[in-house]
Amino acid sequence: MTTAQLSLTHLIRPSVLKEGKPPVLFMFHGYGSNEEDLFSFAPELPEELCIISVRAPYPLEPYGYAWYAINFDADKGKWSDDEQAKESREKIVCFIDEACDTYGLDCQRITLLGFSQGTILSYAVALSYPEKIKNVVALSGYINENIISGDPSKKDFGSLRIYASHGQVDQVIPPAWAQKIPETLSALGVEHVYEEFPVGHGVAPQNFYSFNKWLQDKI
């Protein structure tokens, strides 16, 4: 183990892999939540995965954390702080490198799992740096093209796989936003699966079963 200083608060479930460097799954929670939220999935996910659930860097009052600010303005309505989102994107990339180095993880088998705002950041990381990420499980989010680094059309996405899902009655992120995902990913040549479930802004049991099954074939 190195002496790298990990820059974001996190929870970790070690892999039970006995030989070689274990694959790793990084979890990124939604707006106003924390690293404990998605970590509840960990016991049911493939045991060979090292699982690291990360807390977003910006505290919210009275509790919870965010990857970037969401503001409410009379003129603009609801809008996101894209510059802050880009800063979080880079914090995540640095954290991934630090964690792989510190915990001896397989940097060729990195999976991101996000929910809501964490999904938006997961897309931003994977589409900005496809050479770093093998898989993305993208739950209840959308692709914000304004926070992707560089020109995605000039990048090689041949090794990236994405599972995306959304609730059909999501009142937080409109399903219409998520329904643009397959077209965007197809245009970039990204292998993907997109599914919808009869729920709101959350993860139904059948949704968990579906992405877990998908993931077992990808790690």
C-alpha positions as CSV (number, residue, x, y, z in Angstrom):
1,M,0.0,0.0,0.0
2,T,1.3,3.5,-0.9
3,T,1.0,6.6,1.2
4,A,-1.3,8.4,-1.2
5,Q,-3.7,10.7,0.6
6,L,-7.3,9.9,-0.5
7,S,-9.1,13.2,-1.1
8,L,-12.7,12.2,-0.6
9,T,-14.5,10.6,2.3
10,H,-15.5,7.0,1.5
11,L,-16.6,3.6,2.7
12,I,-15.0,0.5,1.4
13,R,-15.9,-3.2,1.1
14,P,-12.8,-5.3,0.3
15,S,-12.8,-7.8,-2.4
16,V,-12.6,-11.5,-1.6
17,L,-10.5,-12.2,-4.6
18,K,-7.5,-14.3,-3.5
19,E,-5.1,-13.7,-6.4
20,G,-4.2,-10.7,-8.5
21,K,-5.6,-7.2,-8.4
22,P,-9.3,-7.0,-7.7
23,P,-11.7,-5.1,-10.0
24,V,-13.3,-2.1,-8.3
25,L,-16.7,-0.4,-8.3
26,F,-17.0,3.2,-7.3
27,M,-20.4,4.5,-6.0
28,F,-21.6,8.1,-6.4
29,H,-24.7,9.1,-4.5
30,G,-27.3,11.6,-5.4
31,Y,-27.9,15.2,-4.4
32,G,-28.4,15.6,-0.6
33,S,-27.4,12.1,0.3
34,N,-24.1,10.6,1.4
35,E,-21.8,7.6,0.9
36,E,-23.9,5.3,3.1
37,D,-26.9,5.4,0.7
38,L,-25.7,3.3,-2.3
39,F,-23.4,1.3,0.0
40,S,-26.5,-0.7,1.1
41,F,-26.3,-2.4,-2.3
42,A,-22.8,-3.8,-1.6
43,P,-23.6,-7.1,0.1
44,E,-25.6,-8.2,-2.9
45,L,-23.0,-7.3,-5.6
46,P,-20.4,-9.7,-6.9
47,E,-17.9,-10.6,-4.2
48,E,-14.9,-10.3,-6.3
49,L,-15.5,-6.5,-6.6
50,C,-13.8,-4.1,-4.2
51,I,-16.6,-1.6,-3.6
52,I,-15.8,2.1,-2.7
53,S,-18.7,4.4,-1.9
54,V,-17.7,8.1,-2.1
55,R,-19.1,11.2,-0.4
56,A,-19.6,14.3,-2.5
57,P,-17.4,17.2,-1.6
58,Y,-20.0,20.0,-1.0
59,P,-22.0,19.9,2.3
60,L,-25.6,20.9,2.3
61,E,-27.7,22.3,5.2
62,P,-28.9,20.8,7.4
63,Y,-27.3,17.6,6.3
64,G,-26.2,15.7,3.2
65,Y,-23.8,16.4,0.4
66,A,-23.8,17.4,-3.3
67,W,-21.4,17.0,-6.3
68,Y,-22.4,20.5,-7.5
69,A,-25.0,23.1,-6.6
70,I,-28.5,23.2,-8.0
71,N,-29.9,26.7,-7.9
72,F,-33.4,28.1,-8.1
73,D,-33.7,31.5,-9.8
74,A,-36.8,33.4,-10.8
75,D,-35.4,34.1,-14.2
76,K,-33.5,30.9,-15.0
77,G,-35.7,28.6,-13.0
78,K,-33.8,25.5,-11.8
79,W,-30.2,25.3,-13.1
80,S,-27.0,23.5,-12.3
81,D,-23.6,24.9,-11.5
82,D,-21.7,23.3,-14.4
83,E,-18.3,24.7,-13.4
84,Q,-18.7,23.1,-9.9
85,A,-19.7,19.9,-11.7
86,K,-16.5,20.0,-13.7
87,E,-14.5,20.4,-10.6
88,S,-16.2,17.4,-9.0
89,R,-15.5,15.4,-12.2
90,E,-11.8,16.1,-11.9
91,K,-11.9,15.3,-8.1
92,I,-13.4,11.9,-9.0
93,V,-10.8,11.2,-11.6
94,C,-8.0,12.0,-9.1
95,F,-9.7,9.9,-6.4
96,I,-10.0,6.9,-8.7
97,D,-6.3,7.0,-9.5
98,E,-5.4,7.4,-5.8
99,A,-7.7,4.6,-4.6
100,C,-6.4,2.2,-7.3
101,D,-2.8,3.0,-6.2
102,T,-3.5,2.9,-2.5
103,Y,-5.6,-0.3,-2.4
104,G,-3.8,-2.2,-5.1
105,L,-6.9,-2.3,-7.5
106,D,-7.0,-3.3,-11.1
107,C,-7.1,0.0,-13.0
108,Q,-8.2,-1.8,-16.2
109,R,-11.4,-3.0,-14.5
110,I,-13.1,0.1,-13.1
111,T,-16.9,0.3,-12.8
112,L,-18.8,3.5,-11.8
113,L,-22.3,3.2,-10.3
114,G,-24.2,6.4,-9.8
115,F,-27.7,7.5,-8.8
116,S,-29.2,10.8,-10.0
117,Q,-26.5,13.5,-9.6
118,G,-24.0,10.8,-9.1
119,T,-25.1,9.3,-12.4
120,I,-24.6,12.6,-14.2
121,L,-21.1,12.8,-12.8
122,S,-20.4,9.2,-13.8
123,Y,-21.4,9.9,-17.4
124,A,-19.2,13.0,-17.3
125,V,-16.2,11.0,-16.1
126,A,-16.7,8.0,-18.5
127,L,-17.4,10.1,-21.6
128,S,-14.4,12.5,-20.8
129,Y,-12.0,9.7,-20.0
130,P,-13.2,6.5,-21.6
131,E,-9.7,5.0,-21.4
132,K,-10.1,4.9,-17.6
133,I,-13.5,3.4,-17.2
134,K,-14.7,-0.1,-18.2
135,N,-18.4,-0.1,-17.1
136,V,-21.0,2.4,-15.9
137,V,-24.2,1.6,-14.1
138,A,-26.2,4.8,-14.5
139,L,-29.4,5.0,-12.4
140,S,-32.0,7.8,-12.7
141,G,-29.8,10.3,-14.4
142,Y,-29.0,12.0,-17.7
143,I,-26.1,13.1,-19.8
144,N,-25.1,16.7,-19.4
145,E,-23.0,17.4,-22.4
146,N,-21.8,20.7,-20.9
147,I,-19.7,19.0,-18.3
148,I,-17.9,16.5,-20.6
149,S,-14.2,17.3,-21.3
150,G,-13.1,17.5,-24.9
151,D,-15.0,16.4,-28.0
152,P,-16.6,13.0,-27.4
153,S,-17.0,12.4,-31.1
154,K,-13.2,12.2,-31.4
155,K,-12.7,9.6,-28.6
156,D,-12.5,5.8,-28.6
157,F,-15.4,4.3,-26.7
158,G,-14.7,0.7,-27.8
159,S,-14.0,-0.6,-24.3
160,L,-16.8,1.2,-22.5
161,R,-20.1,-0.5,-21.5
162,I,-23.1,1.4,-20.0
163,Y,-26.2,0.2,-18.3
164,A,-28.8,3.0,-17.9
165,S,-32.2,2.9,-16.3
166,H,-34.9,5.4,-15.3
167,G,-38.2,5.5,-13.5
168,Q,-41.2,6.0,-15.8
169,V,-42.9,8.4,-13.3
170,D,-39.7,10.1,-12.1
171,Q,-40.7,13.6,-10.9
172,V,-37.2,14.8,-10.2
173,I,-35.5,14.1,-13.5
174,P,-38.0,13.9,-16.3
175,P,-38.0,10.5,-18.2
176,A,-37.8,12.5,-21.4
177,W,-34.3,13.6,-20.4
178,A,-33.2,10.0,-19.8
179,Q,-34.8,8.8,-23.0
180,K,-32.2,10.8,-25.0
181,I,-29.4,8.6,-23.6
182,P,-29.7,5.7,-26.1
183,E,-29.5,8.1,-29.1
184,T,-26.5,9.9,-27.6
185,L,-24.6,6.7,-26.8
186,S,-25.4,5.1,-30.1
187,A,-24.0,8.2,-31.9
188,L,-20.8,7.8,-30.0
189,G,-20.6,4.0,-30.6
190,V,-20.9,3.2,-26.9
191,E,-22.3,-0.3,-26.2
192,H,-25.2,0.2,-23.8
193,V,-28.5,-1.1,-22.4
194,Y,-31.4,1.3,-21.5
195,E,-34.3,0.2,-19.4
196,E,-37.3,1.8,-17.7
197,F,-39.2,0.7,-14.6
198,P,-42.7,1.7,-13.3
199,V,-41.3,3.8,-10.4
200,G,-40.4,7.3,-9.5
201,H,-37.0,8.7,-8.5
202,G,-35.6,5.5,-7.1
203,V,-34.4,2.0,-7.7
204,A,-37.0,-0.8,-7.9
205,P,-36.0,-4.3,-6.8
206,Q,-36.3,-5.5,-10.4
207,N,-34.0,-2.7,-11.5
208,F,-31.4,-3.8,-9.0
209,Y,-31.7,-7.4,-10.2
210,S,-31.3,-6.3,-13.8
211,F,-28.2,-4.2,-13.4
212,N,-26.6,-6.7,-11.0
213,K,-27.1,-9.4,-13.6
214,W,-25.7,-7.2,-16.4
215,L,-22.7,-6.3,-14.2
216,Q,-21.8,-9.9,-13.5
217,D,-21.1,-10.4,-17.2
218,K,-18.9,-7.3,-17.5
219,I,-16.4,-7.4,-14.7
